[in-house]
């Protein structure tokens, strides 16, 4: 299972899963999946399966963390113990603590936190199955959950990674490529404000390769953004449909 | 952000707009940098970095242990960071928080991804026994830009590291007299840019960190490659600013490298 593949790109220039270098994995999103939460979304990004949910604005806990001029945003990125090949301890790892921080910082610029002083907004991301690029998929789902919760936002946040495998810059690495490849560059973007809210990298890239990778990731973000908007629309057309049927039923009952 | 920092924010932004800073530096100027190596005799390697008033000590300890199952032919390196409670009025004793974990992981990535340590030379018995290099970062005084100071201190300490010579006799490791240098290949330098107003400055000190929108750090090796990046802070960068910061980091890393004796 964990054996390193010999070639990551074949003679035709296709990757192990048959994708072209600048091709995304198939992505599906659904908004409004956790009935208890104020907002939620589910994303399937290749084999990644992730749920994000938002609670708030609500009372700050513990109280001393409250800010007088804006809302406190908290974020917890967590991987389920069964989400990876070898069982992961459910206790938060150092990686998860770091990712929770950078994900929070990637979402914060989009939220009008000043509208809700002395409150807290909780963002939870639960990775049910991981296959590389979970932080990007998690951010994309979390932004949808925030939008679903009705908290005013400057823009959506969308995220996608690019990287380098065998001297080729490619979009959206999956786990095997990430582990065997030579660099991974996750990027998060507020597409209408043209603002990068997350940027990390590990690996080795020249400056030219770095620019190419960032530009490719930004293009990827724009593609995912279209899907994100579609998912929100679907959700609200459904809500609209439900409301209309209800009123119709009520009217019929009255007659 | 307190009221005082909001007032100060304006002052800092206006100054940077004019091309200068509250402490008199230019936008692309580092504070005075002092490095002292080998100050902790008990440690296999050590270094103290003073970057302005920011002070960081890194000690290296080397122990024998098991390799990770997925890398049986490589030694192990781990980085830990302690924000010592007296380093800032806002620090408190307790388990590592997200800030110290992030700091440790940024320093770790710079060293790991640049392939600085030749970990294949740290294997005693493949899959069973290897050397583990512990890089422990202690922040003694916080005056901004812990990332660059800690990364410099960690690399300086690794350069300073000597390990005991050993031989393997019938599966037993025997320590011989004498020391040898820890096998190193590269020397990454980490440069952090802060975005204040809409301008970039390097080496933000504490008052600038309190008012900055966001920061971005690049680890650069001697061949000008980028080995690690981390954006932090709850603001954003325009894509063009990211590339501008990358170029600043490349130039500053070159400049810093000239001053160092690595």
Interface residues (C-beta under 8 A of the other chain):
Chain A: X2 X69 X73 X94 X95 X97 X98 X100 X101 X102 X104 X105 X108 X109 X185 X190 X193 X194 X195 X196 X197 X198 X199 X200 X201 X202 X203 X204 X205 X206 X207 X210 X211 X214 X215 X218
Chain B: X1 X70 X98 X99 X101 X102 X104 X105 X109 X112 X113 X114 X115 X214 X216 X221 X224 X225 X226 X227 X228 X229 X230 X231 X232 X233 X234 X235 X236 X237 X238 X239 X242 X243 X246 X247 X250
